């Protein structure tokens, strides 16, 4: 038997080249993003963060920033944490209020004290600082799987 050869037309060659080029350049679906280094989900919407931040700040805002007893305050993402060294008047009394809005828990450590767990339920927790040092270290860190916003406020109180 003899093979039959038919010449390829220019249109057939172009169609074949187009098909091969398309097949070589089609991208595979992108893999899902890896979890963050701390294990927290990375898909939190900005509107959720804003609402969580407002909720956490409202929970701790017991002293107006214009009041003489106001010292300082802050708001951070749970994953970023809080690492402050607040300047205080040595020996004076202070109140630290902390609230986390989101999911999970954060760990709160004040000075060299034992860390305590704070739920990210929007409910504030307070701690009185008696006989303050000149610098008060405050550390608020996430626990695995926690998300949200954490707010804190430091105010002086009568001793």
LINBEL-V75665 format. One record per residue. N is the residue number from 1. PHI is phi in whole degrees, 0 to 359 (999 if undefined). PSI is psi in degrees with one decimal (* if undefined). BURIAL is 1 if it has 24 or more other ideal C-beta (glycine too) atoms within 12 Angstrom, else 0. Layout:
N&PHI&PSI&BURIAL, N&PHI&PSI&BURIAL
This chain:
1&999&144.7&0, 2&250&132.9&0, 3&285&140.9&0, 4&266&126.2&0, 5&250&129.9&0, 6&239&134.6&0, 7&290&143.2&0, 8&280&138.9&0, 9&278&163.2&0, 10&299&-39.3&0, 11&296&-40.6&0, 12&294&-40.6&0, 13&296&-44.1&0, 14&295&-40.1&0, 15&296&-43.3&0, 16&295&-43.2&0, 17&296&-39.9&0, 18&295&-42.3&0, 19&296&-43.8&0, 20&294&-41.3&0, 21&295&-41.4&0, 22&295&-42.3&0, 23&296&-29.7&0, 24&276&-22.7&0, 25&254&-2.4&0, 26&290&125.4&0, 27&279&143.8&0, 28&286&155.6&0, 29&301&142.5&0, 30&292&139.6&0, 31&291&156.2&0, 32&296&150.7&0, 33&295&144.6&0, 34&289&153.7&0, 35&295&157.8&0, 36&295&166.4&0, 37&301&-26.3&0, 38&265&-2.4&0, 39&89&0.8&0, 40&280&146.4&1, 41&299&145.6&1, 42&253&10.3&0, 43&251&40.5&0, 44&274&129.5&1, 45&286&145.7&0, 46&303&-36.4&0, 47&297&-38.5&0, 48&297&-44.5&0, 49&298&-42.8&1, 50&298&-47.5&0, 51&296&-42.3&0, 52&295&-40.3&1, 53&296&-43.2&1, 54&297&-41.5&0, 55&295&-45.2&1, 56&294&-43.4&1, 57&296&-41.4&1, 58&298&-34.2&0, 59&291&-30.7&1, 60&257&-7.5&1, 61&281&71.9&1, 62&267&-17.0&1, 63&233&129.3&1, 64&292&141.8&0, 65&301&-19.1&0, 66&274&-11.9&0, 67&287&146.2&0, 68&296&-25.9&0, 69&279&-11.3&0, 70&293&132.8&0, 71&252&-62.4&1, 72&193&166.9&1, 73&208&170.2&1, 74&198&166.1&1, 75&217&127.8&1, 76&219&159.9&1, 77&291&144.8&1, 78&305&-43.1&1, 79&295&-27.7&1, 80&279&-32.4&0, 81&72&177.7&1, 82&237&130.7&1, 83&222&86.6&0, 84&246&153.5&1, 85&229&84.7&0, 86&286&131.2&1, 87&282&128.2&0, 88&232&170.8&1, 89&268&119.2&0, 90&305&131.8&0, 91&88&-12.1&0, 92&277&162.5&1, 93&263&145.6&0, 94&220&161.0&1, 95&236&125.9&1, 96&254&123.7&1, 97&247&134.7&1, 98&226&136.5&1, 99&219&139.4&1, 100&238&131.5&1, 101&240&121.9&1, 102&157&-130.7&1, 103&228&149.5&1, 104&88&-146.5&1, 105&216&161.2&1, 106&235&159.9&1, 107&256&130.8&1, 108&247&122.7&1, 109&235&124.4&1, 110&244&126.2&1, 111&54&-132.4&1, 112&260&17.7&0, 113&287&166.9&0, 114&291&130.3&0, 115&298&143.0&0, 116&238&154.1&0, 117&270&134.5&0, 118&238&124.1&1, 119&288&145.0&1, 120&271&56.1&1, 121&251&5.8&0, 122&84&0.6&1, 123&268&128.1&0, 124&286&150.7&1, 125&238&143.8&1, 126&236&154.2&1, 127&219&130.0&1, 128&271&136.0&0, 129&249&111.1&1, 130&267&143.9&0, 131&49&62.4&0, 132&299&147.8&1, 133&282&175.8&0, 134&285&-22.9&0, 135&226&127.7&0, 136&251&109.4&1, 137&285&128.8&1, 138&236&125.1&1, 139&232&124.1&1, 140&237&118.8&1, 141&234&152.0&1, 142&284&159.1&1, 143&253&155.9&1, 144&307&133.4&0, 145&85&-1.8&0, 146&277&146.2&1, 147&218&163.1&1, 148&129&-157.8&1, 149&233&145.2&1, 150&235&130.7&1, 151&241&151.1&1, 152&214&153.9&1, 153&215&137.9&1, 154&241&127.4&1, 155&223&148.8&1, 156&280&152.6&1, 157&226&155.3&1, 158&297&142.2&0, 159&264&*&0
